[in-house]
Amino acid sequence: MPPSHNQEQYQNYASTDEYVSPNPNEPTIPAGVSAQELDAAALRALTTLSGPNKDIVARHLVMAGQLIDLDPELAYKHAFAASARAGRVDVVREATALTAYASGRYDEALREVRAVRRMRGDNSLRAVEADCERGLGRPEKAVEIIDQTETKGMELSEQVELILVSSGARADLGQNEVGLLIVDDALAVLPADTDPFLLRRLNEVKIDRLRELGRDDEADELESQLPEEIEDPDIVDISLYADADVDNKRTQLRAMSTPLVEEFDVALFDLDGTAWNGDEPIEHAADAVKEAREAGMKTVFVTNNAMRSPRQVADKLNTMDFEADPSMVMTSAMDVIALMKERIEDGSKVFAIGGDGLRIALTEAGYELVDSADDEPVAVVQGLDTDVNWALMSEGAFAIQRGAHFFATNLDATLPQERGFALGNGSLVVAIEHATGKRAFAAGKPEPGIYQRGAALVGGEKPIAVGDRLETDILGAVRAGMPAMHVLTGVHDAQAIVTAPRGQRPSFLALDIRGLQETHPRAKHHLDNSWTCGVSQVVRIARRGGIFVDDVELAEDETYTITLDTYRAMAAAGWDYSDENAGETPRCPKLTVVPNDDESGIVVAPIEILEDAEGDEGFTSCDELLAVQADELDEALETPAFLPGEEELERLLAETEDDDEAGETQGE
């Protein structure tokens, strides 16, 4: 029969690479383990999962199955990891139940067994349930469970498991003779073609019961008749290739297999939100900048703030241990002068609206500063000045109305402050533009010139920009044709990055400046339209913009903690979604990003614990669905039921006593 569409699609998601999860509690899947080693029915049960997540879950289940007898503890960890990713799939919960049982976690195994049974609506794992009760010191409960179990139609192997547990429970209760009779009765009615493995297990338990009854000679004789166990050879069949489901879809997020400090020769750092916040240094920033220099990278501090001179900027940086000097500083005042030289003559009269940083730069460039529009300045230059007033701005407007060129050091609408966002230079420039009807020639970020001139300041040939604001730091780098690394220490957060418009998307994403010392993994697009990156979880965006992480839907009004690589995958997914949907952004919640080794960043669906509700005999829609599915199944082959009930056990015991009495009479 040809494979179904889902089966064909699933095979595209296989991988045999080593998988190291960002969750330190999730065990590593060794290279060579393939999802295709999983039972076909179990594979079909995983079809509701996304491709990469489905592959990881399947491989965890393979590992759990391989290790359950060799290393039950590690097997449990693999099954639990699968359950954390796919806790609503019955075969996953079954694996958790079996490995919890094998590793002695009987309480947890009981919960999982009952969850599986409610999911399936059958008598699955009754023997495991009963034996867990034995393990918890409740053999009478184990007997009760077995007595209530309907064995008609149950597979022979499952019936044998019930026999074994029942015999053990009877022995726990001191009813060793009953335990022996249960096994003998089963051996007497087994079909001739019964699996030798099942026969051996029954006989091993019979030997235990015989020894407990002091019948060692019989036990020794039976033990000598047992055939030797045949171990199955290990068979490894690796026929799949890593990343078989990854296509060549591109993203603006770049990958780098070597640290960025080794790839670029100069870093152009923003100040507010990247090096400091107001008057407070940003943690790790100074050390990261100095480490970049030690690695051979040149450093330049690029700022739109024209109020300070390069010396003043360097002095402030040095109070925070950046070890900077004025030659490393590129201000927007320096940038606007480069624009002016292209349009007005050196030594021209200029009317300045701005602080000392702007006035010093203009004077050092050879321009003549004037104080009135009546002095017929050739240009008006506006930079940020927190002491600006109506009279000064009006004087500039008068000069522009009389024909003066209008220059602005930057067009930042806001200025980050400890109390919030204050008016930036751009907001004040707009007032004069509105009054004069004349647009300013803008310098600073996001204009490309300040980046190009900043790199040239130190002879840099392969620069990278580092900043926190999309509409200035990142947009400027994009316009300058250079890569940018966004850091999460300033204005724009992870949510803003995931929903960033085209043109404002950084090439690299990092927590802070230390990202320069790191490699940056490739964001991969998979055939089911999901994205992964490095050790990320699987990120998928649905048609209506909902974001899923490992098949867990993120609520738009909640806040989630995710790892750095998952954040990168989510950014790639968000940009792809926006490009495919005419600029519409995904429904992204607030995000907190933590390092990849921080387990708080693992998004996990809560595992639903389905307990048996006492007295709950209502017929639900799930029951109705199971009934419909059951009607469609073929008739089960008749399987002999041989587990004796209490009445049968009493009869057998009575017969045994009669036989013993008869033997004694004959002996007399």
C-alpha positions, -999 to +999 in steps of 0.1 A: +000+000+000+015+034-009+024+057+020+000+084+030+007+120+024+016+125+061+040+096+060+058+109+030+060+144+045+072+130+078+102+114+062+114+148+050+120+158+087+145+131+096+179+138+110+207+117+124+229+145+137+236+148+174+209+169+190+219+191+220+189+208+235+191+243+250+174+228+280+202+214+302+177+189+316+169+174+282+194+146+274+215+147+242+204+125+213+235+108+199+244+110+162+230+081+142+197+078+160+169+080+134+132+087+139+126+060+114+136+034+140+104+041+158+074+018+153+053+028+123+022+032+144+040+054+169+053+075+140+017+080+128+007+092+162+032+120+160+018+135+128+001+164+146+036+177+156+056+201+135+084+186+115+116+193+135+098+189+168+083+156+156+117+144+146+132+153+181+103+136+199+105+105+178+143+102+184+138+107+221+113+078+220+138+056+201+164+063+228+139+056+256+131+022+240+168+013+235+178+022+270+148+010+291+165-023+300+201-010+300+198+024+317+162+030+329+172+064+345+184+078+312+156+062+293+132+080+316+149+113+309+145+108+271+108+099+276+102+128+299+118+152+274+095+138+247+065+143+270+075+179+277+074+185+239+043+164+231+024+156+262-009+152+245+002+123+223-007+089+238+024+070+227+046+097+243+027+094+276+030+056+273+068+058+270+069+081+301+048+056+320+069+026+310+102+044+318+089+058+350+079+023+360+113+008+349+132+035+369+111+029+401+089+061+399+058+042+407+036+072+416+044+090+384+040+058+364+005+054+378-005+089+368+009+084+333-008+050+329-042+064+338-036+093+314-029+069+286-060+048+294-082+079+294-067+090+261-073+056+245-104+045+263-091+009+267-073-013+293-038-003+282-010-010+307-031-027+333-002-050+343+021-020+347-006-003+368-010-033+390+028-038+395+032-001+404+007-007+432+029-037+443+059-014+442+041+011+464+034-017+489-002-022+480-004-058+467-041-060+476-048-031+453-028-049+425-050-080+430-081-058+428-070-041+396-063-075+379-096-090+391-115-061+375-096-063+342-115-077+312-091-100+294-113-110+265-097-098+233-065-088+251-033-097+234-016-129+247+015-110+258-005-086+279-024-115+295+009-131+304+021-098+320-011-098+341-004-134+352+031-126+363+020-095+383-009-114+398+013-142+409+038-118+424+010-099+443-004-131+457+031-140+469+034-105+485+002-113+504+017-146+516-005-166+492+024-184+475+004-214+467-022-193+449+005-176+430+019-209+418-016-221+408-021-190+387+010-197+367+003-234+364-032-228+351-018-203+325+008-228+313-018-255+310-040-235+286-014-217+265-016-224+227+010-247+213+026-219+192+031-196+221+062-174+219+090-192+238+099-160+255+065-158+272+068-195+282+102-188+297+089-158+317+061-178+331+084-207+341+108-183+357+081-170+380+069-206+386+105-214+398+103-184+422+070-197+437+083-232+440+114-221+460+092-199+482+072-230+490+103-250+498+101-272+468+137-266+456+141-300+439+112-292+415+125-257+410+160-270+401+146-295+377+124-269+359+153-244+358+176-270+341+150-275+314+148-238+305+163-230+271+191-205+269+182-169+262+190-157+227+201-121+227+190-100+197+220-086+178+222-048+176+211-036+141+219-001+130+203+011+098+211+047+090+196+057+057+186+093+063+206+125+060+208+154+084+187+185+077+168+167+050+138+189+056+157+222+054+153+243+023+172+272+009+148+300+020+168+331+029+165+354+058+181+388+066+195+371+098+231+361+090+251+332+103+288+333+113+307+302+122+336+323+137+332+350+164+323+384+149+355+399+163+374+377+139+352+386+109+350+424+111+379+448+117+359+477+133+328+479+155+307+511+154+291+513+188+260+533+197+261+549+232+227+553+248+211+519+252+243+501+241+272+514+262+252+532+289+217+540+299+217+577+309+244+579+335+244+542+343+269+518+326+254+487+310+266+455+325+294+437+306+296+466+280+330+480+289+346+446+293+332+434+260+345+464+242+380+460+257+379+423+248+370+432+212+401+454+211+423+427+225+411+404+197+423+430+172+391+449+165+391+487+162+363+505+181+344+537+173+316+552+194+290+568+171+265+591+186+236+613+174+241+635+205+257+667+192+257+684+226+291+668+237+325+671+220+345+640+213+366+648+244+335+650+266+322+617+252+355+600+258+356+614+294+322+600+302+331+566+287+362+565+308+342+570+340+327+537+331+360+520+323+358+519+285+394+532+280+384+555+252+400+585+236+386+613+215+399+597+183+375+569+188+344+592+188+322+601+159+295+626+167+266+638+146+281+673+148+312+660+130+289+643+104+269+674+097+300+694+090+309+668+062+275+675+047+280+713+050+313+711+031+295+696+002+271+725-001+286+757+014+320+773+013+345+770+041+345+799+064+309+808+057+287+824+084+266+799+103+238+803+128+239+774+153+211+761+174+228+736+197+251+729+226+288+733+231+296+701+212+281+715+180+295+750+184+331+737+191+329+714+160+317+743+137+344+766+150+372+740+146+359+734+110+365+771+102+330+784+101+320+818+115+293+816+141+267+844+142+240+852+167+212+867+145+194+862+112+203+898+104+240+887+101+229+869+069+242+834+077+246+810+048+234+781+069+214+772+100+226+741+119+204+726+145+215+701+171+201+689+204+202+716+231+183+710+263+183+748+269+168+757+235+141+784+236+115+800+214+136+830+206+166+810+194+144+787+172+126+817+158+158+833+149+169+802+130+135+802+112+140+838+101+174+830+086+160+800+067+131+821+054+157+845+040+174+818+021+199+801+045+205+763+041+190+742+069+211+714+084+202+691+113+227+669+132+200+641+135+163+635+133+159+614+165+123+619+176+130+610+212+159+609+237+159+580+262+160+592+298+157+575+332+121+588+335+111+579+299+115+593+264+121+630+262+119+652+230+148+645+207+164+668+182+142+655+154+110+667+172+125+702+174+137+702+138+101+694+127+089+727+143+113+748+122+105+727+091+068+734+097+073+771+102+096+775+071+083+748+047+119+738+041+133+703+048+166+700+067+197+683+053+200+655+079+232+641+093+237+614+119+218+582+122+200+567+102+218+585+074+246+563+060+273+589+061+280+588+098+287+551+096+309+554+066+328+583+081+330+566+115+347+536+100+371+558+080+380+576+112+401+546+123+408+531+089+383+504+091+375+484+059+351+458+072+328+474+098+299+462+118+274+485+136+262+477+171+231+493+185+197+491+202+173+512+181+158+500+149+149+533+133+184+548+138+211+523+146+199+495+125+183+514+096+215+535+093+236+505+090+213+490+064+214+522+044+252+522+047+254+486+033+270+472+064+258+445+088+244+454+122+242+436+155+212+445+177+215+443+215+186+440+240+200+466+264+182+497+252+150+509+235+138+481+212+131+448+228+127+413+214+091+418+205+101+448+183+127+428+166+104+399+157+079+424+142+106+447+126+098+461+092+120+454+062+149+478+062+152+478+100+162+442+105+196+435+120+220+410+106+229+395+140+210+393+173+227+393+207+218+399+244+245+426+247+279+436+233+294+403+242+277+390+211+308+401+192+328+374+209+303+347+198+295+326+168+260+331+153+242+300+141+223+298+109+185+302+110+170+273+091+136+272+073+120+237+073+096+223+048+066+226+072+073+264+073+089+262+108+122+278+117+151+267+139+184+282+148+213+266+166+199+249+197+166+266+195+132+252+200+110+249+169+092+281+159+063+282+136+038+310+127+003+301+118-016+316+089-033+341+112-001+352+128-001+331+160+034+321+171+040+285+182+072+272+200+075+235+200+038+234+192+029+255+222+009+286+211+021+318+227-007+340+240-003+376+226-012+392+260+013+371+280+051+375+286+073+345+278+110+337+285+129+322+256+165+313+249+187+334+226+186+309+198+148+305+200+146+343+198+168+342+166+145+315+151+115+336+160+129+367+144+135+348+112+100+334+113+085+367+120+103+385+092+093+357+068+057+359+078+056+396+073+072+394+039+048+367+028+018+387+041+022+422+027+039+436+058+014+422+083+032+414+115+028+382+136+009+384+169+041+384+191+038+386+229+063+403+252+095+383+253+123+380+278+155+365+263+180+346+283+212+327+274+209+293+257+220+275+288+193+290+310+165+264+314+140+291+323+140+300+286+125+267+275+089+270+265+071+239+277+034+230+275+020+221+309+016+183+311-020+176+316-025+150+344-056+130+337-067+113+368-096+088+370-126+106+384-144+085+409-180+079+399-175+096+366-194+074+342-207+101+319-205+095+281-184+123+266-176+133+230-143+116+234-161+084+243-183+088+213-153+093+190-136+062+204-168+042+198-169+053+162-133+044+157-138+010+173-168+003+150-145+008+121-119-017+133-117-053+121-130-080+144-104-091+168-090-126+166-101-148+194-075-148+221-078-173+250-085-158+283-068-178+311-065-155+341-086-173+368-110-154+390-115-159+428-141-188+423-118-206+399-089-202+423-109-216+452-118-246+429-082-251+420-070-250+456-097-274+466-087-298+439-051-295+450-060-303+485-080-334+474-050-346+453-027-342+483-051-361+506-054-389+480-017-391+478-013-394+515-040-422+517-023-442+490+010-438+509-006-453+540 
